């Protein structure tokens, strides 16, 4: 698994793995890992459910995309590509290889740029787009379930996630140490 530059987190159609992606990002942010890409934000209202809201991980900017507005998604991807060239991140995260990407546009450009730059990429892929994904990514990608242990193992294999260090265990003083105390 360590030779794969890209990890595809394959999930059921209609299920958006925002929570697992958020769980992946949290320790990386705590470590100060430079990230690029986008995550899809969960809808908070009924009107937001009809739109796609994407957060740029490098800038924090949130972009709202109406259904079918490919141009905004392409512009966002272009900005991410420019950022990766100017200040390469340690990891690209794309929360959704959707219909637009399956058709050859959108975040596909950012994923391709990451591949060209040798930057590992973590991409969520719905089952409906799996064949398009496989055609695009080929042998550079490994597929995994949306489960933290598999994702964490992939991140560690690329040196992106530090091993959790257990708290120091208090060791009892030895008899010799006690005698030398004045």
Order of alpha helices (4+ residues) and beta strands (2+ residues): beta-alpha-beta-alpha-beta-beta-alpha-beta-alpha-alpha-beta-alpha-beta-alpha-alpha
